[in-house]
Amino acid sequence: MHKCNQNCRKLSPLKATGLLCDFTGNTNIPVINNPAPVFSWKVDGSGKNAFQTACRIIVASKPDDNSVAWDSEKVSCNNNFFKYSGNALKAETTYFWKLQLWDTDGGRGNFTSWRMFRTGSLNSADNLTVSQSMVLQNRVHPEILRKRSRDSYFIDFGKDAFAGLELYLHTGKEQVIELRLGEEISSDGTIHKPEPFSHECSRRFRKISLRIFPKNKIYRVEIPKPFMGDGYQTKNYNNRDRYSILCPKHTGELMPFRYLEIRGYEHELKLTDIVQLPANFPFDDEASHFRCSDQNLNSVWDFCKYTVKATTPFAIYIDGDRERLPYAGDTYINQLSHYCCDREYSIARNTLDYFFATGADWPFEAVLSIILIAHSDYFYTGDISVCAKYYDKLKAMLFNELVRDDGLLVTGEISGEHILFDKIKTRLKLFRDLIDWPKIFRGNYEIGEVNTVTNCFLYRALIAFCDIASGLERKNDYKNLKAKAEKLKIAVRAKLFNSETGLFLDSEGSSHSSPHANFHAAAAGLVSRFEQKNIVNLLKNSGMPCGLWGAQFLLEGLFQADAENLAIKLMSSDGPRSWLNMLKQGATMTMECWSNELQSGQDWNHPWATAPLNVIPRFLMGIKPLEPGFRKILIQPRPGHLKHASLVMPTINGAVSASFKKEEDYFNLKITIPGNCQATVVLSNKLLNKKAVKLLINSRQNTFVEDKVSGCIIVPDLPPGKHNLALQTESGNVKILEYV
């Protein structure tokens, strides 16, 4: 970037909105702990000139031009972000910033209004604590208040939440009442009380004695901190472990609960006397929206979206309340789901910092997922600084020491002393293949020393690392990584593919082809178009063959294999292994497993079980970044049997919206592209019952050429703004369909 001449009188229609400081902004006063924060924004504009060419940022100690601490002056910049480079910011200090943009015609926009941010200690050891200081608590009154006896009440808040509790009580004498908090209801309608030390304690229950005093009084109930040895925590849970994530200091201890019983209280209670205090990181409920012709799928979207919001109060992606620890394979799914429903990127960065500070977890797939997390951060924000910061540590996670001459990764169990543990920091000195969790969902997978699933993850990681190396201009690394990825692809197909059945094998030497080996190969892009049918037939007869972690890659693989109808059917199913069945069981956040019967020790607040929340935008509606920061956007809808759908998806550059309606001889797609972006739309001939002969763009007929490999119609380089595209067969009428 270089400084430009500021003498520009022409006004620009471009406006900067949605200002973020260090990629967090759903709060009036972001608190950041970075001495050189990154400022980012949306470009509001449409048309071929709605592109930014330069920016100017002013940072001040007060919201006026007489208190300027740093002025970037006009600087050439076509990205939607710019890094602070002034004098060192002071700790625990409030600052103000504003922004001005220039467009492709040289026009200068007006400054935005002042936006505030506050610094924390600026000690990197306090990063998580500073982020947690932004956690908010809401006030929710019960949906149901039922008096069961003279001195007993049952309360239902409607949704499970990591929350505190506040009560407004009055009594004529000092007394002790009993409170019972929980997530699950027993068959008799009372809160389920698990046996102490049993696996069922993963669904939270807590009995609390509360002393109340004469006269009316507000009681903020103190929830005890769980710890190992507490009879109502599972044996592997320890909130005092050095790796566990603690609650924000200002909220006090939080517990996931939906239900409350009050026993021993003889006075009348009103709904307004009882307050659940759900905590969450700032979250914009309006940033995303999805509706379609399948009401089941709408319910699944809402279910998953609430889960992501409700599990943010730790300002880091926890695995669930059963352990309150980040796990990398789970974080990858949580991150994608969060990015698809809210314009908030700091929690993923906090989680990456955690992995590099405390160590990775034990599955090979999880370690490789850390590379995918870093890559997603880069492509969804456009900022490569996190990848640059951890580049060498990320590179070590490619397990080069375990890669054979043919390119395949040899795994098995590694523990104790090994050169890998000198290069990759781990919480346990252990590496092992995961395949899926729990073990009952591995589909009789035959684990060997060279496993298809783990090698699929290595392939994905190598492809992702190519983007990172390219972005950092590591040309030799890019060349070597590209060659390794191609070598691995050839080896997987030579050693782990059964040409007679057209299916992938579980491992080298195995004759078994599990669903996992095949949907992971499809999700990783290792399946040719000629093999898709064999794999889809295998998966079609397998129902939901995997756990909730594997479901992410099953759904991706089905869309990649052009089996979108099957993927949509699985997402909208109400069968025993489905998201709707979780709702039927009483959960309001996604479970760790499909049901208690399949895994008695599961919890009911697992954000990585939200695969549909990111699969719907990325595959069904087909919205993905083609370039870092969504500067170029892919829109490739795969609607399957759906008649209509609409989506609003946030990006760092602003919301992308897409909606379609489908008839037998006509497919209509409406899209909105944010400023500073271009979109490539890919439309398959499978969208219609016959071959398309007409393409209309904004009501004008266009000539088109089908891609020879995919058979798709590709519309490149659509500029910012609203566009209407339509495909027609010969019998289709020229019309614009109205729909929600």
C-alpha positions in Angstrom: 0.0 0.0 0.0 1.2 3.6 -0.7 0.0 7.0 0.2 -2.0 8.9 -2.5 -2.7 12.5 -3.3 -5.6 13.7 -1.1 -6.6 16.6 -3.4 -9.9 15.0 -4.5 -13.1 17.1 -4.7 -15.4 14.6 -6.4 -17.9 13.0 -3.9 -18.4 9.2 -4.0 -21.7 7.4 -3.2 -19.7 4.7 -1.4 -20.5 4.4 2.2 -18.6 2.5 4.9 -20.9 0.7 7.3 -20.6 -2.2 9.8 -17.3 -1.0 11.3 -15.4 -3.7 13.3 -12.4 -3.4 15.5 -10.2 -6.5 15.5 -13.0 -8.4 13.8 -15.5 -8.0 16.6 -18.3 -5.5 16.5 -21.7 -6.7 17.7 -21.3 -4.5 20.7 -21.3 -0.8 21.2 -17.9 -0.8 22.7 -15.6 -3.6 21.5 -12.9 -4.4 24.0 -9.7 -5.4 22.2 -6.3 -6.6 23.5 -4.2 -6.0 20.5 -1.8 -3.0 20.5 -2.1 -2.9 16.7 -5.8 -3.7 15.9 -7.2 -4.3 12.5 -10.1 -2.0 11.4 -12.6 -3.5 9.0 -15.9 -2.4 7.4 -18.5 -3.1 4.7 -18.7 -1.1 1.5 -22.2 0.0 0.8 -22.8 0.6 -2.9 -23.8 -1.1 -6.2 -22.7 -1.2 -9.8 -19.4 -1.6 -11.6 -17.9 1.4 -9.7 -18.8 0.1 -6.2 -15.2 -0.8 -5.5 -12.9 0.8 -3.0 -9.5 2.0 -4.1 -8.3 3.9 -1.0 -9.2 4.6 2.6 -8.3 6.9 5.4 -8.7 6.1 9.1 -8.4 8.5 12.0 -8.0 7.3 15.6 -8.6 9.8 18.4 -8.8 9.9 22.2 -12.0 11.8 21.9 -14.7 11.9 19.2 -13.4 15.1 17.6 -10.6 16.1 15.2 -8.7 18.0 17.8 -7.7 14.8 19.7 -6.2 12.7 16.8 -3.8 10.0 17.9 -3.2 8.6 14.4 -4.2 9.6 10.9 -3.4 7.0 8.2 -4.0 9.8 5.6 -5.3 8.6 2.2 -3.8 5.2 1.5 -4.2 3.0 -1.5 -6.2 0.0 -0.3 -8.7 -2.3 -2.0 -9.3 -4.5 1.0 -12.0 -4.0 3.5 -9.6 -3.8 6.4 -6.5 -1.9 7.4 -4.1 -2.3 10.3 -3.3 0.4 12.9 0.3 1.6 12.6 0.4 4.6 14.9 2.0 5.2 18.2 1.5 2.5 20.8 -2.1 2.5 22.2 -2.5 2.8 25.9 -3.9 0.0 28.0 -7.4 0.3 29.6 -8.2 3.3 27.4 -11.2 4.3 25.3 -10.5 5.4 21.7 -12.6 6.6 18.8 -12.1 6.0 15.1 -13.7 6.9 11.8 -13.3 6.0 8.2 -13.4 7.5 4.7 -13.3 5.7 1.3 -12.5 6.5 -2.3 -14.0 4.7 -5.3 -12.7 3.6 -8.7 -13.6 7.0 -10.2 -11.5 8.7 -7.7 -14.5 10.0 -5.8 -14.2 10.6 -2.1 -16.9 9.5 0.4 -17.9 11.2 3.6 -16.4 10.1 6.9 -18.4 7.7 8.9 -19.5 8.8 12.4 -17.1 8.0 15.2 -17.0 4.4 16.4 -15.7 3.6 19.9 -13.4 0.8 21.1 -11.6 0.2 24.4 -8.2 -1.5 25.0 -7.7 -4.1 27.6 -4.4 -4.8 29.5 -2.6 -5.3 26.1 -0.9 -8.3 27.8 -1.4 -11.2 25.4 -1.9 -13.6 28.4 -5.2 -11.7 29.1 -6.7 -12.1 25.6 -9.4 -14.5 26.6 -10.3 -12.6 29.8 -10.6 -9.3 27.8 -12.9 -11.0 25.2 -15.0 -12.5 28.0 -15.5 -9.0 29.4 -17.8 -8.3 26.4 -20.2 -11.2 27.3 -23.7 -10.0 27.9 -26.5 -11.3 30.1 -30.1 -11.1 29.0 -33.2 -11.3 31.2 -35.8 -14.0 30.3 -39.0 -14.6 32.2 -40.6 -18.1 32.2 -42.9 -19.4 29.5 -44.6 -21.6 32.0 -45.1 -21.2 35.8 -47.1 -23.9 37.4 -48.0 -24.3 41.1 -47.8 -28.0 42.0 -48.7 -27.8 45.7 -48.9 -25.4 48.5 -45.2 -24.7 48.5 -43.9 -26.1 45.2 -43.5 -24.6 41.8 -42.4 -25.8 38.4 -40.9 -23.3 35.9 -40.0 -23.7 32.2 -38.0 -21.0 30.5 -38.7 -22.5 27.0 -35.0 -22.8 26.1 -31.9 -24.3 27.6 -29.2 -21.7 28.2 -25.9 -21.1 29.9 -27.3 -18.8 32.5 -27.6 -17.5 36.0 -30.8 -17.1 38.0 -32.4 -14.2 39.7 -35.5 -14.4 42.0 -37.7 -11.8 43.6 -39.0 -13.3 46.8 -40.8 -12.2 49.9 -41.4 -14.0 53.2 -42.4 -13.2 56.7 -39.6 -15.2 58.3 -36.1 -16.3 57.7 -36.1 -19.7 56.0 -34.3 -22.0 53.6 -36.0 -23.0 50.3 -34.8 -25.6 47.8 -34.1 -24.8 44.1 -33.6 -27.5 41.5 -32.1 -26.5 38.1 -31.9 -28.9 35.1 -32.0 -29.5 31.4 -34.1 -32.6 31.1 -37.6 -33.7 32.3 -38.4 -37.1 33.7 -41.4 -39.1 32.7 -43.3 -37.9 35.8 -42.8 -34.2 34.7 -40.2 -33.3 37.3 -36.6 -32.2 36.5 -34.6 -35.3 35.8 -32.2 -36.0 38.7 -29.4 -38.3 37.6 -27.7 -40.8 39.9 -24.6 -39.2 41.4 -21.4 -40.0 39.4 -23.4 -41.6 36.6 -22.9 -40.8 32.9 -26.3 -39.1 32.9 -24.8 -36.2 34.9 -23.8 -34.8 31.6 -27.3 -33.4 31.4 -27.0 -30.9 34.1 -28.8 -31.0 37.3 -28.2 -28.9 40.4 -29.9 -28.7 43.8 -29.3 -25.5 45.7 -30.4 -24.4 49.1 -31.2 -20.7 49.3 -31.7 -18.9 52.5 -34.2 -16.1 52.3 -35.0 -13.3 54.7 -38.1 -11.3 55.8 -39.3 -8.5 53.5 -39.2 -8.4 49.7 -35.8 -9.0 48.3 -34.0 -9.8 45.0 -31.7 -12.8 45.1 -29.0 -13.4 42.6 -28.6 -17.2 43.0 -25.0 -18.3 43.3 -24.4 -21.5 41.3 -21.6 -23.6 42.7 -18.6 -24.2 40.4 -18.5 -27.9 39.2 -15.4 -29.9 39.9 -14.1 -33.4 39.7 -15.5 -35.4 42.6 -18.8 -33.4 42.6 -21.4 -36.2 42.4 -23.4 -34.3 39.7 -20.5 -33.9 37.3 -19.1 -36.7 35.1 -15.8 -38.3 36.1 -13.8 -36.7 33.3 -15.1 -33.2 34.0 -13.0 -30.8 36.1 -13.7 -27.1 36.1 -10.5 -26.6 38.1 -8.3 -28.4 35.6 -5.6 -26.1 34.1 -7.0 -26.5 30.6 -10.7 -25.9 31.5 -12.4 -22.7 30.4 -13.8 -20.7 33.2 -16.9 -18.5 33.1 -16.5 -14.7 32.7 -15.8 -13.0 36.1 -18.7 -10.6 35.8 -21.3 -13.3 35.2 -20.4 -15.6 38.0 -20.8 -19.4 37.4 -23.1 -20.3 34.5 -25.0 -23.5 34.2 -27.0 -24.8 31.3 -30.6 -25.1 32.4 -34.1 -24.8 31.0 -36.2 -25.9 34.0 -36.5 -24.7 37.6 -38.3 -26.2 40.6 -38.8 -24.2 43.8 -39.7 -26.2 46.8 -40.6 -25.0 50.3 -41.8 -21.5 49.3 -45.4 -20.9 50.4 -46.0 -17.5 48.9 -47.5 -16.7 45.5 -45.1 -16.3 42.5 -45.6 -14.3 39.3 -43.8 -14.8 36.0 -42.0 -11.5 36.6 -40.6 -12.7 39.9 -38.3 -15.3 38.1 -35.5 -14.4 35.7 -33.2 -16.6 33.8 -30.0 -14.8 32.9 -28.7 -16.3 29.7 -25.1 -15.2 28.8 -23.7 -15.0 25.4 -21.0 -13.2 23.4 -22.5 -10.3 21.4 -24.6 -11.8 18.6 -26.5 -10.2 15.8 -29.8 -12.2 15.4 -30.6 -10.2 12.3 -27.3 -10.9 10.5 -28.6 -14.2 8.9 -31.9 -15.6 7.7 -33.1 -18.8 6.1 -36.4 -20.0 4.9 -37.4 -22.6 2.4 -40.3 -24.8 1.2 -39.5 -27.5 3.8 -40.6 -26.5 7.2 -38.6 -29.2 8.8 -35.4 -27.7 7.4 -36.4 -24.3 8.7 -36.8 -25.7 12.2 -33.4 -27.4 12.0 -31.8 -24.1 10.9 -33.4 -22.2 13.8 -32.3 -25.0 16.2 -28.7 -24.9 15.1 -28.5 -21.1 15.0 -29.7 -20.8 18.6 -27.2 -23.4 19.6 -24.3 -21.4 18.2 -25.5 -18.2 19.9 -26.2 -19.9 23.3 -22.7 -21.5 23.5 -20.7 -18.4 23.1 -20.5 -17.0 26.7 -16.9 -18.4 27.2 -15.6 -16.3 24.2 -14.0 -19.5 22.9 -15.5 -22.5 21.2 -16.0 -25.1 23.9 -16.8 -28.7 23.1 -19.9 -28.6 25.3 -20.6 -28.3 29.0 -19.5 -31.9 29.6 -15.9 -30.8 29.4 -15.8 -27.1 28.6 -12.7 -27.5 26.5 -12.0 -26.7 22.9 -11.3 -29.6 20.6 -9.9 -28.8 17.1 -12.0 -31.1 15.0 -15.1 -29.8 16.7 -14.0 -26.2 16.6 -13.7 -26.4 12.8 -17.5 -27.1 12.5 -18.4 -24.6 15.2 -16.4 -21.9 13.4 -18.0 -22.6 10.0 -21.5 -22.5 11.5 -20.7 -19.3 13.4 -19.3 -17.5 10.4 -22.4 -18.5 8.3 -24.8 -16.9 10.8 -23.0 -13.9 12.3 -20.3 -11.4 11.3 -18.1 -12.2 14.2 -14.6 -13.7 13.9 -12.8 -13.1 17.2 -14.0 -16.2 19.0 -12.4 -18.5 16.4 -9.1 -16.5 16.8 -9.3 -16.9 20.6 -9.7 -20.7 20.1 -6.7 -20.9 17.7 -4.6 -19.0 20.3 -5.7 -21.5 22.9 -4.6 -24.5 20.8 -1.1 -23.0 20.2 -0.8 -22.0 23.9 -2.0 -25.2 25.5 -1.5 -27.8 22.8 -3.6 -29.7 20.2 -5.8 -32.7 21.1 -5.0 -36.3 20.2 -6.8 -37.2 17.0 -4.7 -36.9 13.8 -7.8 -35.5 12.1 -8.1 -32.8 14.9 -4.5 -31.6 14.4 -5.0 -31.3 10.7 -8.3 -29.4 11.4 -6.3 -26.6 13.0 -4.9 -25.9 9.5 -8.5 -25.8 8.2 -9.5 -23.4 11.0 -6.6 -21.0 10.2 -7.5 -21.2 6.5 -11.2 -20.5 7.1 -10.1 -17.5 9.2 -8.1 -16.2 6.3 -10.7 -16.8 3.6 -13.6 -15.4 5.7 -11.8 -12.3 7.0 -9.3 -11.7 4.2 -6.7 -11.1 6.9 -3.7 -13.5 6.7 -2.0 -12.3 9.9 -3.1 -15.3 12.0 -1.7 -17.7 9.4 1.5 -15.6 9.3 1.8 -15.6 13.1 1.5 -19.4 13.4 2.9 -20.4 10.0 5.8 -22.7 11.1 3.7 -24.3 13.8 0.9 -24.9 11.3 3.4 -26.4 8.8 4.6 -28.9 11.5 1.0 -30.2 11.7 1.2 -31.7 8.3 3.0 -34.7 9.9 5.7 -34.8 7.3 7.7 -37.3 9.5 4.9 -39.8 9.0 4.4 -39.4 5.3 5.6 -42.3 3.1 7.5 -41.9 -0.1 4.3 -42.5 -2.0 2.7 -39.5 -0.2 0.4 -41.5 2.1 0.2 -40.7 5.9 1.0 -43.6 8.1 -0.7 -43.2 11.5 -1.6 -45.8 14.1 -1.1 -44.8 17.8 1.8 -42.7 18.8 2.5 -42.0 22.4 5.4 -41.4 24.8 8.6 -40.1 23.4 8.5 -39.2 19.7 10.0 -36.4 17.6 6.5 -35.2 16.7 5.9 -34.1 20.3 8.9 -31.8 20.0 7.3 -30.1 17.0 3.6 -30.2 17.8 2.5 -29.1 21.2 -0.2 -31.4 22.6 -2.3 -31.6 25.7 -1.6 -35.3 25.9 1.5 -37.0 24.4 -0.8 -39.1 22.2 -1.9 -39.2 18.5 -4.5 -41.6 17.2 -7.0 -41.9 14.4 -10.5 -40.8 15.4 -12.7 -41.7 12.3 -15.8 -40.7 14.2 -17.3 -40.4 17.7 -18.7 -42.4 19.5 -17.1 -45.6 18.3 -20.5 -47.1 17.5 -20.8 -44.7 14.6 -17.7 -45.9 12.8 -19.7 -48.3 10.6 -17.4 -51.2 11.3 -14.5 -49.1 9.9 -11.3 -51.2 9.7 -8.6 -49.0 11.2 -5.2 -49.8 9.9 -1.9 -47.9 9.7 -2.8 -46.1 6.5 -6.4 -44.9 6.8 -8.5 -43.3 4.1 -10.3 -40.9 6.5 -7.0 -39.5 7.9 -5.5 -39.2 4.5 -8.5 -37.3 3.3 -7.9 -34.8 6.1 -4.3 -34.5 5.1 -5.3 -33.8 1.5 -7.7 -31.1 2.6 -5.0 -29.6 4.8 -2.5 -29.6 2.0 -4.9 -27.8 -0.4 -5.7 -25.3 2.4 -2.0 -24.7 3.1 -1.4 -24.0 -0.6 -3.7 -21.0 -0.3 -1.9 -19.9 2.9 1.5 -20.2 1.3 0.3 -18.4 -1.8 -1.1 -15.5 0.3 2.1 -15.2 2.2 4.1 -15.4 -1.1 6.0 -18.5 0.1 6.5 -19.6 -3.5 8.7 -22.6 -2.8 6.3 -23.9 -0.1 3.4 -23.4 -2.4 5.1 -25.4 -5.2 6.1 -28.2 -2.8 2.7 -28.4 -1.1 0.9 -28.5 -4.5 3.1 -31.4 -5.6 2.5 -33.2 -2.3 -1.3 -32.8 -2.6 -1.2 -34.2 -6.1 1.1 -37.1 -5.1 -1.3 -37.9 -2.2 -4.3 -37.9 -4.4 -2.7 -40.3 -6.8 -1.6 -42.6 -3.9 -5.1 -42.6 -2.3 -6.7 -43.7 -5.5 -4.0 -46.3 -6.2 -3.8 -47.9 -2.7 -7.1 -47.1 -1.1 -9.6 -47.5 -3.9 -11.3 -50.7 -5.1 -11.6 -50.4 -8.8 -13.9 -53.5 -9.0 -16.6 -52.0 -6.7 -15.8 -48.4 -7.4 -15.6 -47.6 -3.7 -12.9 -46.5 -1.4 -11.5 -48.9 1.2 -11.2 -48.1 4.9 -7.4 -48.6 5.0 -4.5 -50.2 3.2 -4.9 -54.0 3.3 -8.6 -53.8 4.1 -11.4 -55.2 1.9 -14.1 -53.2 3.7 -15.6 -50.0 2.2 -17.4 -48.1 5.0 -19.6 -45.1 4.5 -17.0 -43.0 6.3 -14.2 -43.8 3.9 -16.4 -42.9 1.0 -18.1 -39.7 2.2 -14.8 -38.3 3.4 -13.3 -39.0 0.0 -16.2 -37.2 -1.7 -16.0 -34.3 0.7 -12.3 -33.9 0.1 -12.7 -33.8 -3.6 -11.0 -37.1 -4.3 -14.0 -38.7 -6.2 -14.3 -38.5 -10.0 -17.7 -37.8 -11.6 -17.7 -41.5 -12.8 -17.5 -42.8 -9.2 -20.2 -40.6 -7.7 -23.0 -43.0 -8.4 -21.4 -45.9 -6.6 -20.7 -43.9 -3.5 -24.2 -42.4 -3.5 -25.7 -45.8 -3.8 -23.7 -47.0 -0.8 -24.7 -43.9 1.2 -28.4 -44.1 0.1 -28.7 -47.4 1.8 -26.9 -46.4 5.0 -29.4 -43.9 6.5 -27.5 -41.6 8.9 -24.4 -43.9 9.3 -22.3 -41.6 11.4 -22.2 -39.5 14.5 -22.8 -35.7 14.6 -19.1 -35.0 13.9 -19.1 -37.3 10.9 -22.4 -35.8 9.7 -20.6 -32.6 8.7 -18.5 -34.5 6.1 -21.3 -36.8 5.1 -23.4 -33.9 4.1 -20.5 -32.1 2.3 -19.7 -35.4 0.5 -23.3 -35.8 -0.7 -23.4 -32.3 -2.1 -20.0 -32.8 -3.7 -21.3 -36.0 -5.3 -24.4 -34.3 -6.7 -26.7 -36.1 -4.2 -28.3 -32.9 -2.8 -31.7 -34.6 -2.5 -30.3 -37.2 -0.1 -28.4 -34.6 1.9 -31.5 -32.4 2.3 -33.5 -35.5 3.2 -31.1 -36.3 6.0 -31.0 -32.7 7.3 -34.8 -32.5 7.4 -35.5 -36.0 8.6 -37.3 -36.7 11.9 -36.0 -40.2 12.2 -34.1 -41.6 15.3 -30.8 -40.1 14.1 -31.8 -36.6 13.2 -31.8 -33.0 14.4 -35.6 -32.9 14.6 -35.5 -36.0 16.9 -33.3 -34.0 19.3 -36.1 -31.4 19.5 -38.6 -34.2 20.1 -36.5 -35.4 23.0 -36.7 -32.0 24.7 -33.4 -30.5 23.7 -33.2 -26.8 22.6 -29.5 -26.9 21.8 -28.0 -29.6 19.6 -26.9 -32.7 21.4 -23.5 -34.4 21.5 -25.1 -37.6 20.2 -28.4 -38.4 18.4 -30.0 -39.7 21.6 -29.4 -40.6 25.2 -30.0 -44.3 24.3 -27.0 -44.3 21.9 -24.7 -42.4 24.3 -25.9 -42.1 27.9 -23.0 -39.7 28.8 -23.7 -37.1 26.2 -24.6 -33.5 26.9 -27.3 -31.3 25.4 -25.3 -28.2 24.4 -22.8 -29.2 21.7 -22.2 -26.4 19.1 -20.2 -28.6 16.8 -23.4 -30.7 16.2 -24.7 -27.8 14.0 -23.6 -29.0 10.5 -26.8 -27.9 8.7 -26.2 -24.3 9.8 -23.1 -24.1 7.6 -24.0 -26.8 5.0 -27.2 -24.9 4.0 -25.4 -21.6 3.1 -22.2 -23.2 1.7 -23.7 -26.1 -0.3 -27.5 -25.9 -0.6 -27.4 -22.2 -1.4 -23.8 -22.6 -2.6 -22.3 -19.4 -1.2 -18.5 -19.6 -0.6 -15.5 -17.3 -0.8 -13.5 -17.8 -4.0 -10.9 -15.3 -2.8 -9.9 -14.3 0.7 -12.3 -11.9 2.4 -15.1 -12.7 -0.1 -13.6 -10.4 -2.7 -14.9 -12.9 -5.2 -17.9 -15.0 -4.3 -19.2 -18.3 -5.6 -22.9 -18.8 -5.7 -23.8 -22.3 -6.9 -27.3 -23.3 -5.6 -28.1 -27.0 -5.3 -31.8 -26.9 -4.3 -32.6 -30.6 -4.8 -36.4 -31.1 -4.4 -36.9 -27.7 -2.7 -39.4 -25.4 -4.5 -38.1 -22.2 -3.1 -35.6 -20.9 -0.5 -34.1 -17.6 0.6 -30.9 -16.9 2.6 -29.2 -13.9 4.0 -25.6 -14.8 4.9 -23.2 -12.3 6.6 -19.6 -11.8 5.2 -16.8 -9.5 6.3 -17.8 -7.3 3.3 -21.5 -7.3 4.0 -24.5 -9.6 3.6 -24.9 -11.8 0.6 -28.5 -12.7 -0.2 -29.8 -15.4 -2.5 -33.3 -16.7 -3.1 -34.6 -19.0 -5.7 -37.9 -20.4 -7.0 -38.0 -23.5 -9.1 -40.6 -24.8 -11.6 -40.3 -27.7 -14.0 -39.3 -25.4 -16.9 -38.0 -22.3 -15.1 -35.4 -21.5 -12.4 -35.3 -18.0 -11.0 -32.4 -16.8 -8.8 -32.2 -13.4 -7.1 -29.0 -12.4 -5.5 -27.5 -9.3 -3.8 -23.8 -8.8 -3.9 -22.1 -6.4 -1.4 -19.9 -3.6 -2.4 -16.2 -4.3 -3.2 -17.1 -7.8 -4.3 -17.7 -9.8 -7.5 -19.7 -13.0 -7.8 -19.5 -16.0 -10.1 -22.8 -17.8 -10.4 -22.8 -21.5 -11.4 -26.1 -22.9 -12.6 -26.5 -26.6 -13.2 -28.7 -28.0 -16.0 -30.0 -30.4 -13.3 -32.0 -27.4 -12.0 -34.6 -28.0 -14.7 -36.4 -31.1 -16.0 -35.1 -30.5 -19.5 -32.1 -28.8 -21.0 -31.9 -25.0 -20.5 -32.1 -23.0 -23.7 -32.5 -19.5 -22.3 -30.5 -17.5 -19.8 -31.9 -14.2 -18.6 -29.8 -11.8 -16.5 -31.7 -8.8 -15.2 -34.5 -9.6 -17.7 -32.1 -9.6 -20.7 -31.5 -12.7 -22.6 -27.8 -13.7 -22.7 -25.8 -16.2 -24.7 -24.2 -18.8 -22.6 -21.8 -21.7 -22.9 -21.9 -24.8 -20.8 -18.7 -25.9 -19.0 -17.5 -29.1 -20.8 -16.5 -30.9 -17.6 -19.4 -30.1 -15.2 -22.1 -29.2 -17.7 -22.9 -26.1 -15.7 -23.7 -22.6 -17.0 -21.2 -20.2 -15.5 -21.9 -16.4 -15.2 -18.7 -14.7 -14.1 -17.9 -11.3 -12.6 -21.3 -10.0 -11.5 -20.7 -6.6 -9.9 -22.1 -5.4 -6.5 -25.9 -4.9 -6.3 -29.0 -6.8 -7.1 -29.3 -9.3 -9.9 -32.0 -11.5 -11.2 -31.0 -14.7 -13.2 -33.4 -17.1 -14.8 -32.9 -20.4 -16.7 -35.7 -21.6 -19.0 -36.4 -24.6 -21.1 -37.8 -24.3 -24.6 -41.4 -24.4 -23.1 -40.6 -22.0 -20.3 -42.2 -18.5 -20.4 -40.3 -15.3 -19.8 -41.4 -14.2 -16.4 -40.1 -13.1 -13.0 -41.5 -15.3 -10.3 -42.7 -13.7 -7.0 -41.7 -15.4 -3.8 -40.5 -14.8 -0.3 
